[in-house]
Amino acid sequence: MQSPNTVSNQELKRVIADFLDMGHVENIIAMFRHEPRYYAWTADLLRDERFSVRLGVSVLFEELRESHADHVERAIPSLVKLLDAEEPLLRGEAVSLLGIIGSDKALEYVRQQHDDPSPRVREVVELVLQEKP
């Protein structure tokens, strides 16, 4: 049983999403720097219906890539799961974030989406690979 002073993972994910929605990316950057397990929640954050949250995740990873490049790859397993999502929007968001991560491993997953059934996802793949061949 959870103590009354303990925050559940679901509640914490909601707080992170709400902070991203409000534009408080710096707070979330600090949280990710101090708690690497949050990287595993990346796909959950991208599933948020609010555009501002998904945009905030991109900004978050751009910042983290600059300061903690060795940590951002921890999000890859979470993002790979989204590459099989039914919704093209989620697949495209995952491809975009893998491109931001930019490691060889991340870009290999981007290349694998080259034949995605959605023209929009294929376009995101092309844009990522033009930036980082």
C-alpha positions in Angstrom: 0.0 0.0 0.0 1.2 3.5 -0.9 1.7 5.9 1.9 -0.3 9.2 1.8 2.9 11.1 1.1 4.0 9.0 -1.9 3.2 10.1 -5.4 2.3 7.3 -7.8 4.0 7.0 -11.2 0.7 7.9 -12.9 0.4 11.0 -10.9 4.0 12.0 -11.5 3.6 11.4 -15.3 0.5 13.7 -15.2 2.5 16.4 -13.3 5.3 16.2 -15.8 2.8 16.5 -18.7 1.1 19.4 -17.0 4.4 21.2 -16.5 5.3 20.7 -20.1 1.9 21.9 -21.1 2.5 25.1 -19.1 6.0 25.6 -20.7 8.0 24.7 -17.6 10.5 22.6 -19.4 13.4 23.7 -17.2 11.7 22.0 -14.2 11.3 18.7 -16.1 14.9 18.9 -17.4 16.1 19.0 -13.8 13.8 16.1 -12.9 15.1 13.9 -15.8 18.7 14.8 -14.9 18.2 13.5 -11.4 16.0 10.5 -12.1 17.0 8.4 -15.1 13.9 6.1 -14.8 11.8 8.9 -16.3 13.3 8.3 -19.7 11.2 5.1 -19.8 8.1 7.3 -19.6 8.8 9.1 -22.9 6.2 7.2 -24.9 3.6 7.8 -22.3 4.2 11.5 -22.5 4.0 11.5 -26.3 0.6 9.8 -26.0 -0.8 13.0 -24.4 -3.4 14.5 -26.6 -2.1 18.1 -25.9 0.2 19.3 -28.7 2.0 21.5 -26.2 3.0 18.5 -24.2 4.4 16.7 -27.2 6.2 19.8 -28.3 7.5 20.1 -24.7 8.9 16.6 -24.9 10.8 17.6 -28.1 12.2 20.7 -26.4 13.1 18.6 -23.3 15.1 16.1 -25.4 16.9 18.8 -27.4 18.0 20.3 -24.1 18.9 17.0 -22.5 20.8 15.9 -25.7 23.0 19.0 -25.3 23.7 18.5 -21.6 23.3 14.7 -21.1 23.8 13.1 -24.5 24.8 9.8 -22.8 21.4 9.6 -21.0 18.9 10.3 -23.8 19.4 6.9 -25.3 17.5 5.5 -22.3 14.3 6.7 -24.0 14.9 4.5 -27.1 13.1 1.3 -25.8 10.1 3.4 -24.9 10.0 5.1 -28.3 10.5 1.9 -30.2 7.2 0.6 -28.8 5.5 3.6 -30.4 6.8 2.7 -33.9 4.2 0.0 -34.0 1.3 2.3 -32.8 -1.8 2.3 -34.9 -1.9 6.1 -35.0 0.5 7.7 -37.5 0.8 10.7 -35.3 2.4 8.6 -32.6 4.7 6.9 -35.0 5.8 10.2 -36.4 6.4 11.7 -33.0 8.5 8.7 -32.1 10.5 9.0 -35.3 11.0 12.7 -34.7 12.2 12.2 -31.1 14.6 9.4 -32.2 16.0 11.9 -34.7 16.5 14.4 -31.9 18.3 11.7 -29.9 20.4 11.2 -33.0 22.6 8.3 -31.9 23.5 5.5 -34.4 21.1 3.2 -32.6 18.2 5.8 -32.7 18.8 6.5 -36.4 18.7 2.8 -37.2 15.2 2.7 -35.9 14.3 5.8 -37.9 15.7 4.1 -41.1 13.5 1.1 -40.4 10.4 3.3 -40.7 11.3 4.3 -44.3 8.4 2.2 -45.6 5.8 3.2 -43.1 2.3 3.1 -44.5 1.7 6.7 -43.6 3.0 9.4 -46.0 3.4 11.8 -43.1 5.6 9.3 -41.1 7.7 8.7 -44.2 8.1 12.5 -44.6 9.3 12.8 -41.0 11.8 9.9 -41.7 13.1 11.8 -44.7 13.5 15.0 -42.8 15.4 13.3 -40.0 17.7 11.5 -42.3 18.4 14.6 -44.4 19.5 16.3 -41.1 21.5 13.3 -39.9 22.4 10.9 -42.7 
